[in-house]
């Protein structure tokens, strides 16, 4: 079983999912973070706030980025997509997050631990670069379930409270903001 290193990005303000994701995807392309589109890739949908589930959907190479983003945005719980970056041997995931089944409040970026253990500097550099594309409130990591700083993503207020009361390997509160 693989373990992952997950960095959480909370936006300062809620966003329209589709317009955010279209713009964000173009910015990711500028740093060679590209959507995976082969027949083995899937969109994994998050449960809705009331617990409804949606089955995953397989992608294919003929789909364009906008069609894939439309698939994620067609489900109120949003979901997770796989991306590739040339500095890492395994795909990375971006899980688009909502706490009201209407707006996007943030996302998390997950890497296979085998990629981040030996490339921690590259990992943090990529997280910093991604943060430059958004108006974030917090960027914190590692928050996956085997870390000592796991964040249960069920309640946004509790997520923010947990961030304020803990320190993280990656923590935007320690960055010098040039904005």
VEXBAMAR-45381 format. One record per residue (C-alpha): z negated, y negated, x. Coordinates in nm, 3 decimals. Last residue first. Layout:
BEGIN
        up     north      east
         Z         Y         X
...
***
This chain:
BEGIN
        up     north      east
     0.279    -4.031     0.208
     0.181    -3.898     0.548
    -0.119    -3.687     0.457
    -0.332    -3.571     0.744
    -0.409    -3.214     0.659
    -0.763    -3.086     0.615
    -0.761    -3.118     0.235
    -0.431    -2.929     0.248
    -0.618    -2.607     0.327
    -0.466    -2.302     0.495
    -0.733    -2.061     0.623
    -0.950    -2.172     0.331
    -1.274    -2.351     0.258
    -1.474    -2.319    -0.062
    -1.651    -2.529    -0.328
    -1.365    -2.765    -0.417
    -1.118    -2.476    -0.438
    -1.350    -2.281    -0.670
    -1.385    -2.584    -0.899
    -1.006    -2.624    -0.912
    -0.961    -2.257    -1.006
    -1.243    -2.286    -1.261
    -1.066    -2.580    -1.428
    -0.735    -2.389    -1.427
    -0.877    -2.077    -1.595
    -0.727    -1.729    -1.546
    -0.610    -1.755    -1.185
    -0.884    -1.554    -1.015
    -0.896    -1.705    -0.668
    -0.965    -1.473    -0.375
    -1.133    -1.650    -0.082
    -1.275    -1.352     0.105
    -0.930    -1.201     0.098
    -0.841    -0.870    -0.066
    -0.738    -1.034    -0.397
    -0.502    -1.292    -0.251
    -0.619    -1.648    -0.189
    -0.518    -1.705     0.174
    -0.452    -1.993     0.128
    -0.489    -2.339    -0.019
    -0.252    -2.623    -0.113
    -0.413    -2.875    -0.345
    -0.307    -3.170    -0.561
     0.058    -3.143    -0.478
     0.350    -3.379    -0.526
     0.621    -3.144    -0.412
     0.883    -3.099    -0.140
     0.648    -3.178     0.149
     0.431    -2.884     0.043
     0.719    -2.648     0.124
     0.721    -2.777     0.484
     0.345    -2.724     0.516
     0.377    -2.369     0.382
     0.662    -2.304     0.628
     0.454    -2.432     0.921
     0.158    -2.222     0.806
     0.371    -1.907     0.811
     0.537    -1.991     1.141
     0.193    -2.041     1.302
     0.060    -1.721     1.148
     0.354    -1.516     1.277
     0.189    -1.197     1.399
    -0.043    -1.156     1.104
     0.194    -1.332     0.863
     0.482    -1.086     0.855
     0.270    -0.769     0.839
     0.062    -0.945     0.573
     0.363    -0.939     0.340
     0.408    -1.294     0.219
     0.313    -1.455    -0.111
     0.379    -1.809    -0.231
     0.180    -1.931    -0.528
     0.290    -2.172    -0.792
     0.170    -2.480    -0.972
     0.100    -2.641    -1.306
     0.428    -2.560    -1.483
     0.419    -2.657    -1.849
     0.443    -2.472    -2.181
     0.253    -2.144    -2.172
    -0.076    -2.337    -2.135
    -0.206    -2.235    -1.792
     0.131    -2.204    -1.624
     0.220    -2.057    -1.288
     0.546    -1.990    -1.100
     0.505    -1.693    -0.865
     0.705    -1.735    -0.547
     0.752    -1.420    -0.347
     0.841    -1.372     0.017
     1.085    -1.111     0.136
     1.005    -0.908     0.448
     1.129    -0.961     0.804
     1.026    -1.326     0.826
     1.182    -1.611     1.025
     1.515    -1.581     0.837
     1.362    -1.670     0.498
     1.423    -1.460     0.189
     1.313    -1.515    -0.170
     1.170    -1.299    -0.448
     1.090    -1.436    -0.793
     0.770    -1.433    -1.001
     0.708    -1.542    -1.356
     0.690    -1.794    -1.642
     0.428    -1.720    -1.910
     0.641    -1.884    -2.183
     0.944    -1.671    -2.097
     1.290    -1.830    -2.098
     1.188    -2.031    -1.791
     1.206    -1.725    -1.565
     1.548    -1.627    -1.701
     1.672    -1.988    -1.676
     1.572    -1.987    -1.308
     1.791    -1.680    -1.258
     2.085    -1.841    -1.437
     2.039    -2.158    -1.228
     2.041    -1.960    -0.904
     2.374    -1.793    -0.979
     2.408    -1.437    -1.103
     2.693    -1.225    -0.964
     2.463    -1.063    -0.708
     2.254    -0.893    -0.973
     1.907    -0.932    -1.116
     1.690    -0.673    -1.288
     1.463    -0.794    -1.566
     1.089    -0.725    -1.592
     0.935    -0.638    -1.928
     0.748    -0.914    -2.111
     0.377    -0.913    -2.187
     0.169    -1.092    -2.447
    -0.189    -1.156    -2.335
    -0.260    -1.474    -2.534
    -0.203    -1.693    -2.228
     0.130    -1.523    -2.165
     0.149    -1.239    -1.915
     0.348    -1.321    -1.605
     0.709    -1.205    -1.581
     0.852    -1.017    -1.285
     1.214    -1.114    -1.224
     1.374    -0.824    -1.042
     1.557    -0.745    -0.722
     1.724    -0.409    -0.657
     2.064    -0.521    -0.790
     2.087    -0.801    -0.532
     1.988    -1.160    -0.600
     1.718    -1.270    -0.356
     1.670    -1.645    -0.382
     1.697    -1.839    -0.057
     1.442    -2.012     0.166
     1.674    -2.149     0.435
     1.498    -2.485     0.479
     1.751    -2.684     0.272
     1.766    -2.395     0.025
     1.401    -2.461    -0.061
     1.492    -2.817    -0.162
     1.761    -2.690    -0.398
     1.515    -2.441    -0.549
     1.258    -2.718    -0.601
     1.506    -2.928    -0.801
     1.601    -2.639    -1.031
     1.238    -2.522    -1.050
     1.101    -2.864    -1.147
     1.370    -2.921    -1.413
     1.310    -2.576    -1.562
     0.930    -2.578    -1.557
     0.867    -2.925    -1.702
     0.582    -3.042    -1.484
     0.203    -3.070    -1.491
     0.064    -3.335    -1.259
    -0.100    -3.314    -0.916
     0.061    -2.975    -0.859
    -0.142    -2.677    -0.744
     0.006    -2.479    -0.454
    -0.162    -2.144    -0.385
    -0.095    -1.955    -0.061
    -0.093    -1.574    -0.071
    -0.112    -1.337     0.226
    -0.020    -0.993     0.103
    -0.134    -0.636     0.142
     0.096    -0.341     0.131
     0.000     0.000     0.000
***
